[in-house]
Amino acid sequence: MKKQNTPGGGRTIREEMMSGRLYDATDGSLLGELYWAQEMCQDYNALRITDFEGRRALLGKLLGKAGKNLIIIPPFFCDYGSNIELGDDVFINAYCVILDEAKVTFGNHVFVAPQCGFYTAGHPLDKELRRKKLEYSLPITVGDDVWIGGMVAVMPGVTIGSGSVIGGGSVVVNDIPEGVLAAGNPCRVIRKITPEDRDRYRR
């Protein structure tokens, strides 16, 4: 990838994208990466569901880190792939979208239900800046042993603490602490998860 300096301090456009500052999302060097990753997603989604080796190999090329026993049910969509780091025993169900203009990190033993989105990218409120195709991006971090319910949207800059559960349909705009049940729009902590929760299910 050809490095192109931005007006701010000699950073490359990719470094500017990852810095949290406004950057030009239509820069040619970024578009080349974007199109490559989107074509890789197309290839991944076209594989047969039982082509386990093919799926693992392609995720290893696409993602910045693909932990052991990673399962992503297609279709799956991301912008760059290289900014996504997934731990061991991560399960992501169908129709997940990850806009990884900034780093997206999942810990180990994370469950993600269908139709969830993780959006690091944002746009200025000012219309003139939006017309210039300027964006910003903030990282998303998900801890270990997190369960994210169906149709959850996680917004730029959010951290979800280890052991927490996010109820279906939630819009997560603020950090969620460890070991809690949280839900709603905007997503709020409902209560702590306690040892009693382990005994409420029949075995």
Sequence and secondary structure as in RCSB ss.txt:
>XXXX:A:sequence
MKKQNTPGGGRTIREEMMSGRLYDATDGSLLGELYWAQEMCQDYNALRITDFEGRRALLGKLLGKAGKNLIIIPP
FFCDYGSNIELGDDVFINAYCVILDEAKVTFGNHVFVAPQCGFYTAGHPLDKELRRKKLEYSLPITVGDDVWIGG
MVAVMPGVTIGSGSVIGGGSVVVNDIPEGVLAAGNPCRVIRKITPEDRDRYRR
>XXXX:A:secstr
    B TTTT BHHHHHHTTS EETT HHHHHHHHHHHHHHHHHHHS TT HHHHHHHHHHHSSEE TT EE S 
EEES STTEEE TT EE SSEEEE SS EEE SS EE TT EEE EE  SSHHHHHTTEEEE  EEE TT EE T
T EE TT EE TT EE TT EE S B TTEEEETTTTEEEEE  GGGGGSS  
